[in-house]
Amino acid sequence: MSAPELAVRDARLLIVDDEPENLALLEEIFGNEGFQQVLSTVDATQVPPLVQSYRPDLVLLDLRMPDVDGYSLLGLIEAQRRAGNWIPVLVLTADVTREARYRALSLGASDFLTKPFDQVEVVLRAWNLLETRLLHRALARVGEAPMLSGASRPWAALTPPDS
């Protein structure tokens, strides 16, 4: 296995979904792909301290959850980005509406998949985001990392067109 491949498989994944079955499926998928550091929670209120202590390299996030929804959590992760810690977010949701897609992406989601998702596709999209995360961290080490935050998204204020 190459060094970049080892680095991706050693990444810390944080999975947030209020359905234990979805967490179990994603843990199995990523475990079968050789990912060793996978942490999951059904309690979205635990995400802020987990982001601080676990320091995930990728967050896989559901949108519709009780107490704290995924949109609110995207705001928290965006604050981490503004502090120089770019964390990619892959949204996994059953909400197939255009409005959900636009809102999540404009709030900082790096990618968006609807449930039920294709298992190969979720791993490939996660892998691509993890490679980007590793490249960003490498640039940060030499002082060349760009600030990647929502403030630079010109479309954040756009209203989605009518369906």
C-alpha positions in Angstrom: 0.0 0.0 0.0 1.3 3.4 -0.9 2.0 6.2 1.6 -0.9 8.4 0.3 -3.3 5.4 0.5 -2.2 4.7 4.0 -2.7 8.3 5.0 -6.2 8.3 3.6 -7.1 5.0 5.4 -5.7 6.4 8.6 -8.0 9.4 8.5 -10.4 10.1 11.3 -14.1 9.8 10.2 -17.0 11.2 12.2 -20.4 9.9 11.3 -23.5 11.7 12.6 -27.0 10.2 12.0 -29.9 9.7 14.4 -30.6 6.2 12.9 -28.4 3.5 14.5 -28.9 1.2 11.5 -27.3 3.9 9.2 -24.4 4.2 11.5 -23.8 0.5 11.6 -24.0 0.3 7.8 -21.5 3.1 7.3 -19.1 1.7 10.0 -19.2 -1.6 8.2 -18.6 -0.1 4.8 -15.6 2.0 5.9 -14.3 -0.8 8.2 -14.3 -3.2 5.2 -12.4 -0.6 3.2 -9.6 -0.6 5.9 -10.5 2.6 7.7 -9.5 2.2 11.4 -10.6 5.4 13.0 -14.3 5.7 12.6 -16.3 7.3 15.3 -20.1 7.6 15.1 -22.9 9.2 17.1 -26.7 9.3 17.1 -26.6 12.3 19.4 -26.1 15.4 17.3 -25.7 17.5 20.5 -22.3 15.7 21.0 -20.9 16.9 17.7 -19.4 20.2 18.9 -17.2 18.5 21.6 -16.4 15.6 19.3 -15.2 18.0 16.6 -12.9 19.7 19.2 -11.6 16.5 20.8 -11.6 13.9 18.0 -10.5 16.4 15.3 -12.1 14.5 12.3 -10.7 14.6 8.9 -14.1 14.0 7.4 -17.6 14.4 8.8 -20.4 12.3 7.2 -23.6 14.1 8.3 -27.3 13.5 8.2 -29.5 16.6 7.9 -32.8 15.6 9.6 -32.1 14.9 13.3 -33.8 15.7 16.5 -32.5 18.4 18.8 -29.8 19.7 16.5 -30.2 19.4 12.7 -27.4 19.0 10.2 -27.7 22.5 8.9 -26.9 23.9 12.4 -23.9 21.5 12.6 -22.7 22.8 9.2 -22.5 26.2 10.8 -20.3 24.9 13.6 -18.0 23.2 11.2 -17.8 26.4 9.1 -16.5 28.2 12.3 -13.7 25.6 12.4 -12.9 26.4 8.8 -12.7 30.1 9.6 -10.2 29.2 12.4 -8.0 27.5 9.8 -9.1 23.9 10.2 -10.7 22.9 6.9 -12.9 19.9 7.5 -14.8 18.4 4.6 -18.4 17.4 5.1 -20.2 14.7 3.1 -24.0 15.1 3.6 -26.0 11.8 3.5 -29.7 12.5 3.7 -33.1 11.1 2.7 -34.2 14.6 1.7 -34.1 14.6 -2.1 -35.3 18.1 -2.5 -33.4 20.7 -4.5 -33.8 23.1 -1.6 -32.0 20.7 0.8 -29.1 20.3 -1.6 -28.7 24.0 -2.2 -29.0 24.9 1.4 -26.5 22.3 2.6 -24.0 23.1 -0.1 -24.3 26.8 0.5 -23.8 26.3 4.2 -20.5 24.5 3.5 -21.2 20.9 2.7 -18.4 19.6 0.5 -20.6 17.0 -1.2 -24.1 15.7 -1.0 -25.6 12.2 -1.4 -29.2 11.0 -1.0 -30.2 7.8 0.8 -30.3 5.1 0.0 -26.8 5.7 -1.3 -24.6 3.4 -3.4 -21.9 2.0 -1.1 -19.1 2.3 -3.7 -20.1 5.9 -4.4 -20.0 6.9 -0.7 -16.5 5.4 -0.3 -15.3 7.1 -3.5 -16.7 10.5 -2.6 -15.3 10.2 1.0 -11.9 9.2 -0.4 -11.8 12.2 -2.8 -12.7 14.5 0.1 -10.0 12.9 2.3 -7.4 13.4 -0.4 -8.3 17.1 -0.5 -8.2 17.3 3.3 -4.7 15.8 3.3 -3.5 18.2 0.5 -4.9 21.1 2.5 -3.1 20.0 5.7 0.2 19.6 3.7 -0.2 23.1 2.3 -0.9 24.4 5.9 2.3 22.9 7.1 4.3 25.0 4.7 2.1 28.1 5.2 0.4 27.9 1.8 -3.1 26.7 2.7 -5.9 28.9 1.3 -8.7 30.0 3.7 -11.7 27.9 2.6 -14.8 29.2 4.3 -18.3 30.1 3.4 -17.5 33.8 3.3 -15.9 33.2 -0.1 -19.0 31.5 -1.6 -20.7 34.0 -3.9 -23.8 31.8 -4.3 -24.4 31.6 -0.5 -26.9 34.4 -0.7 -28.7 33.1 -3.8 -32.3 32.0 -3.7 -32.8 28.6 -5.3 -34.9 28.7 -8.5 -38.5 27.4 -8.3 -38.8 23.7 -8.9 
